[in-house]
């Protein structure tokens, strides 16, 4: 009974997320699309997309922060992105091209995860105007966010970027290892530790 209630609550969160993009979404059409999403339960550390495989799914993790990373020639992990719970996630390059992925996407926390296959999503776009509009709106949001983040990482200094995490993504500091945050900010863990020390000394 408890699991069923949790799944029902998550489905409602998913419904409200899409309605936030398009409040006038035809509710019957919305439900037809949501019915195409599949649900899986994942443990902390689980990989929802793997290097060496094709990623042809879009994921939404209910309760977990999620990271996409690659491993360089020296064996060091490089954080490509770190996203909060209820974000729309995929490895966009392989999702679009169908080629093999060179990154892993993993969860930091236990969470239920909804996902939809690319083919099912494209069929929704073809069948329903509302779902096609949703696709455009989400893509615009992702592009805007990506450009904002790119500008931030290039033109802010590391201290300013860390302050942004403290103000907008505070939960990261309780869940995500600092070395992963440092990698995302493109600085060393030592540099990040110095920034944090200066912040706490104030």
Beta strands, then each sheet from edge to edge (+ up, - down):
strand 1: 38-42
strand 2: 47-49
strand 3: 57-61
strand 4: 66-71
strand 5: 77-83
strand 6: 88-89
strand 7: 104-107
strand 8: 111-117
sheet 1: 1+ 8- 3+ 6-
sheet 2: 2+ 7- 4+ 5-
end
